[in-house]
Amino acid sequence: MYNLLIDIGNSSVKMARSRGDALEEVIRVDNEDIIGGALSLVEGYTIDVAVISSVRDCQSICDFVESISRKTILLNGLTDLPIKIGYETPHTLGPDRIAAAVAVNGMFPGEKALVFDLGTAITIDIISEKGEFLGGNISPGMDIRFKALNSYTGKLPLCEKPLRINDIGSSTTEAIEAGVVLGIMFEVEGYLQKYQDYRAVFTGGNSLYFAEKFKKPIFVVFNLVLMGLSYIANYYANN
C-alpha cells in the first residue's frame, strides 16, 4: 500500500508518493495543477492514507483526495500525531511547522532539535528530547525583507538574493543585500548560540544558501515537510 503526501505552501506545491516512511517520488506542481499532479503520482497505485498540509484553503483538493484514498488527513494542530504539541493555541499552528517537527523527531528520536525553515517566512521551532513541539518564533524571510525595504521607502531599489555579499556595502544595492543577508545570519546565529546543545536542522528554499555560510555543522533537509507527512501517514496506516 502507498500513501499520498501534499504540501501546499505559500509559494509552491510539493507532493510525493510514499511507502512506509520513505519518499518514493517527489514532484513540484503549479497551484493550478495540484489535482493533475496527484493523479500522475497515484495512477496504477492503491492509496491507503493521504495527508495534506496546506497554508491556504484547499477544500476542492481534499474532496478529490478523499475519493482516491482510504483515509484523508488535513493536518492541523488538533490532529492526532506521533508527537505532543505543547502550544497554547494549537488551532493557529501552521501545518508545515507541525510536519517539520514530526519529521525531525522521527529522524532524530530522543534528541533536542532546533528547526529553521528559511522560506517565504523564517520559522524557528524547538523540539524536546521527549518528542514534544515546544513552540517557536516567526520572522520575515529574505524576499519579504527585500520587498519591504522597496515598498516602504521612497527611493530604495528592489534587490534579490545576492551570490556574494560584503561585510560593508559600498553602494546602496550592496548595503541592502548585506543588511538583509547578514541580518538573517545574525538572527540565526543568536539561536544557534543560545541552543548550542540542540541539533540544528535547516529546510526551506533558502536553507542551503544560509547553511553554507555557517561554521557549525548544519543538517539540511529539502523535503522536511513531506518527510513529516510520510511519518504521519505511516502512523495512521499502522493504527
N, C-alpha and C positions, 0 to 999 in steps of 0.2 A: 504494500500500500504506500501511496505517496501523499505528501502534503503540499499545499499551495500557500505561498507567503507573499504578501503585498505590502510594500512600504510606500505610502503616498506622502511625500514631504512637501516643503514649501516651494521648492524649485524643480523637483524631479520625482519620477516614479520608478522604483525598482521592484522587481518581483523575481521569485525563484520557485523552483520545484525542489522539494527535499525528500529525503528518505532517512528516517531516524533524525539525528541531529545534523546530518551532513547536507550541505547545499549541493545539488546535482547540476543545476543550470541556473544562471543569473542573467537577467536581461534588464535593460533600461528602456522605457517607452515614454511617449508623449502623453500629456494629460488627457488628450482626446482619444487615445488608443489603448486604454487600460484593459478593456474587455477583450480587444483583439490580442493583446499581449498575453493575457491569461489563457485565452483559447489556444495560442501557439504552444504554451507550456503544458497544458493538460491533455492535448489531443493524443489519444492512444493510451492514456494512463487513467487509473482509477484513483480519485482524490478522496482521502479519508477526512483530514482536517484542513481547513483553510483559516489562516489568521491574517487579519488586516490591521495595519497601523496607519492611521490617517490623521493629518493635522487639519483637514477640512471635511466638509460634508461629502459623504460617499454612499448615500443610500442606494443609488442605482447599481453601484458596483457590488454592494452587499447582497442585493436581491439576485444579481447574476451568479455570484459565487455560491450562494445558498443552493442554487439549482444544480450545481455540479459537484457538490461536496456533501459528505455525510454530516459534518458539523462545521459551522462557521463561527469564528470568534472575532468580534470587533473589539480590539484591545482598548481598554481604558483603566483608570486607577482602581476600579471596583472589580476587575476581572480576577478570578481565582488564578493564582500564579505559583510557580515553584520558588518564589522569594516572598519576603514580607515587605509590605510598603509602609514605612514609618513616616508618613507625610500627613500633615494636619488637614490638607484639602486634597485628598486623592482624586476627587472628581475633576480637579483642574490640572492634574499632572499629564503632561504630554505623553502619548503612547510611544513615541520614538525614544524618549528618555527611559521609559519602563523597559522596552525591549532591549536597549543597550545594557541596562543594569542586569537583566536576566542573562544576557549573553556573557557578560564579564564574570558573573557569579558561576555560570556553567563552565567557563573556560578555566577559571582560577578559583576553584572551591576552597573555602577556608582562608582566603586572603583578603586583606583590606585593599580597596581599589579606588582610584580617582579617575573618573571617566570624563574626557574632554571631547565634546562634539563641536568641531570647528567648521560650521557651515554658515547658512544664512544668519543664524544666531549662534552665539557661543554658549553652550551649557556645560557646567562643571558639576558633576554628581558624585556622591560618595556612597560606596557600598561597604558594609561592615564585613568582618570575617565570619559573621554568623548568617550571612546571606540576607541582610536587610538593607533596603534602599533608605538611606537616612535623610536624603534631601540634597539640595544643591543650589547653584546660582545661575542666572541667565544675564548675558550682556550682548550688545550688538556685535554682529560678525564683521568681517573685513569689508565686504561690499557695502553693507549698511553704513559703516563709518565713512567710507569714501563718498557715498551719495549724500549723507547728511551734511558733510562739510561743503559740498557743492550747492545743496538745496537751501541751506540756512545761512549762507553768506552771500554777499553781493558779487564778489569777484574771484573766489577760489575755484579753480578748474576741477572737473570730474576726473579723478585718477583711477587707475586699475592696479591690480596686483603686480608689483614690480619683480623682475627676475633677481635683481640685486638692490641692496639699499646701502646708503652711507649712514654712519652714526649721526652726522650732522648734515642736513640738506643744504646744498649751495644754490638752490633755486626753489621757487615756490612748489613746483611739482615734486622735487626731491624731498622738500620739507614735509609735504603731506604724506608721501609714500613712507618715509622713515617714521613720521609721527604715528601713523596708523599701525604699521607693522611692528615697530618697537613697543608701542603701547600695548598691543596684544601679547607680545613676548614677555614684557614685564609683568603683565597681569597673570599670565600662565606661570611664570617663574615664581611669583609670590605664592601660588597654591602649591607648587612643587616643593618649595622650601618649607612651607607650613606643614605639609603632609609627607615628609621625607620617607617614612616607612611604609607608604602606600604604593602599590603598583600603579603606574601611570599608563593609561590606555587612551590613544587618540583615535578619533574617527571623524568622518565628515569630509567634505570636498577639499578643505584646506589643511587636512591633517598631516600629510606628508610634507607639504611646504613648510610648516612650522616645526614638525618633528626633527627635520634635518638641521634646524638652527639651534638645537639644544644639545649640551654635552651629556646630559643624563640619558640613559637608555630609555627609549620610549617604544612601547608596543603599539604599532599602528594596525588597525583592522578596518578595511574599507567597507565591508558589508556587515558591520556590527549589528545594526538593527535587524537585518534579515536573519542573522545568526540567532539573535534573541527570539525572533518569531519562530524559528525552527525548534528551539528548545521548548517554547510554549506549545507548539503544535504536537510535539512528541509527548509532552506532559499530558495533554488531553487524549491523545491516541492510546496512551497506556493506562488511562483512568476511566 
